[in-house]
Amino acid sequence: MKTVRIAYHTAALAGLVLTMAAWAQSTPSSAPTSNVPAAQPAPGTTPVGGDTPAATVTPDKVIEPGSEMVNVKPGSIDDVDAVGIRGIGGRGFRNFYSTDTEIKMGRTYALQIEKSTRFITDPVVTEYVNRIGQNIVNNSDCKVPFTIKVIDSDEINAFALPGGFFYVNSGLILNADEEAELAGVMAHEIAHVCAHHAAREMTRQNYAQFVSIPLIFIGGWTGVGVYEAASISLPVAFVQFSREFETQADYLGVQYMYRAGYDPQAFITFFEKIRALEKRKPGAVAKVFADHPQTPIRIRRSQDEIAHILPARDQYMVTTSEFDDVKTRLARIENKRRLTDSQNTNTPSLRKAGDSSGDDKPTLHRRDGQK
């Protein structure tokens, strides 16, 4: 009788967890849906990936913020004025982990990175990148302090660990043409931290473990990836996110860079540049970064967001002469490193430095095509 009772409770708990996991997967994303109509499959058929046609968009099309403003619910994820007081992805049914736990996890892996990665230590470069990042953080929903460092790597990449440990590759800075483009990528990665995406990914993995092995909790993280530039083992949940979370990071990132004063159109243009660069020069973009390309639907969603929920402004930050100066300085540092690394092979590789002319005033203007 006792054996029957145990078996009954085991089956009941397994069924409950299965129901919870299914609910978590089926509940709609908090990010708004696109206005792009999806193709409707014939009645009685099961929709598949091919049933949804690719959206036709023009990535370089100038979208006027506020040109198609809609009413948004106060305090919602659509309310730009409520940034900083919204609770997005915090602890709860979909997130087992407290903010303190996220910070501890992030710090553990940050120590690994510190020991095995070459950083740019030039104070001018690091202070500039840190200032851009902290400005975005101050205009975001994040509740943790950020530590921002520049990795000495040609790969175009940036990633943030839970708890605010943020790393920007020098290759990303050197491939951006404007400060606003760099800010857009940084805002996207900061959004992953603000929305607790790593903790939520791990929570989903824990649900899957519960379903697969009822009554047994497996501690730690399932799935460990390798950060390519430094051969660092990081949980997959830290660096690879679902399509839902990437979409939400796009949505929040555009809001954060806009609130920080940047032209939100730069978010779209730079991600499209990255996509084109990866086609021309495979390997230039870090695999983790390239695995989530700015697809036409993602571009369209960002364009809709700019038009629908971002109030119009007279001016936006596009770039500064300081950005050009930092790129020039960073290029020289990289060239010196390359010369040092190639002494044994006697084949130095030089990088073209940017133009550092001009004063230190930011460039505030509308893009071509705007009224």
SULTA-V264502 format. One record per pair of residues at least 12 apart in sequence whose C-alpha atoms are under 6 Angstrom apart, sorted by the first residue. I is the first residue (numbers start at 1). J is the second residue. D is the distance in whole Angstrom. If there is no record, write none. Layout:
i->I j->J d->D
i->I j->J d->D
This chain:
i->14 j->214 d->5
i->18 j->211 d->6
i->21 j->207 d->6
i->31 j->248 d->5
i->34 j->301 d->5
i->38 j->52 d->6
i->39 j->52 d->5
i->55 j->296 d->6
i->55 j->297 d->6
i->64 j->307 d->6
i->65 j->306 d->5
i->65 j->307 d->5
i->65 j->310 d->5
i->65 j->311 d->6
i->65 j->312 d->5
i->66 j->307 d->5
i->66 j->308 d->6
i->66 j->310 d->5
i->66 j->311 d->5
i->66 j->312 d->5
i->67 j->307 d->5
i->68 j->307 d->5
i->68 j->308 d->5
i->69 j->308 d->4
i->69 j->309 d->6
i->70 j->308 d->5
i->83 j->140 d->6
i->83 j->141 d->6
i->84 j->140 d->6
i->84 j->141 d->4
i->88 j->195 d->5
i->89 j->195 d->5
i->89 j->196 d->6
i->95 j->200 d->5
i->95 j->203 d->6
i->96 j->203 d->6
i->102 j->162 d->5
i->102 j->163 d->5
i->103 j->163 d->4
i->106 j->161 d->5
i->106 j->162 d->5
i->106 j->163 d->5
i->117 j->230 d->6
i->118 j->152 d->6
i->119 j->150 d->6
i->119 j->151 d->4
i->119 j->152 d->5
i->120 j->150 d->5
i->120 j->151 d->6
i->120 j->152 d->5
i->125 j->326 d->6
i->130 j->148 d->6
i->136 j->256 d->6
i->136 j->260 d->6
i->139 j->256 d->6
i->139 j->259 d->6
i->139 j->260 d->6
i->140 j->256 d->5
i->141 j->194 d->6
i->142 j->194 d->4
i->146 j->164 d->4
i->146 j->165 d->6
i->147 j->165 d->5
i->147 j->166 d->6
i->148 j->166 d->5
i->148 j->167 d->6
i->149 j->167 d->5
i->150 j->167 d->6
i->150 j->168 d->5
i->150 j->169 d->6
i->151 j->168 d->6
i->151 j->169 d->5
i->151 j->170 d->6
i->152 j->170 d->5
i->153 j->169 d->6
i->153 j->170 d->6
i->153 j->171 d->6
i->154 j->171 d->4
i->155 j->171 d->5
i->155 j->284 d->5
i->155 j->285 d->5
i->155 j->286 d->6
i->156 j->171 d->5
i->156 j->172 d->4
i->156 j->285 d->5
i->156 j->286 d->6
i->157 j->169 d->5
i->157 j->172 d->6
i->157 j->286 d->6
i->162 j->193 d->6
i->174 j->327 d->6
i->178 j->319 d->5
i->179 j->319 d->5
i->179 j->323 d->6
i->180 j->262 d->6
i->180 j->266 d->6
i->180 j->318 d->5
i->181 j->266 d->5
i->181 j->267 d->6
i->181 j->270 d->6
i->184 j->267 d->5
i->187 j->253 d->5
i->187 j->257 d->6
i->188 j->249 d->5
i->188 j->250 d->6
i->188 j->253 d->4
i->191 j->249 d->5
i->191 j->252 d->6
i->191 j->253 d->6
i->192 j->249 d->6
i->198 j->237 d->5
i->198 j->238 d->5
i->201 j->237 d->6
i->223 j->235 d->6
i->223 j->236 d->6
i->224 j->236 d->5
i->261 j->316 d->6
i->261 j->317 d->6
i->262 j->316 d->5
i->262 j->317 d->4
i->263 j->316 d->5
i->263 j->317 d->6
i->263 j->318 d->6
i->271 j->294 d->6
i->315 j->364 d->6
i->315 j->365 d->6
i->316 j->364 d->6
i->317 j->364 d->5
i->318 j->363 d->6
i->319 j->362 d->6
i->319 j->363 d->5
i->320 j->362 d->4
i->320 j->363 d->6
i->321 j->358 d->6
i->321 j->360 d->5
i->322 j->360 d->6
i->324 j->356 d->5
i->325 j->356 d->5
i->328 j->353 d->5
i->328 j->354 d->5
i->331 j->353 d->6
i->335 j->350 d->6
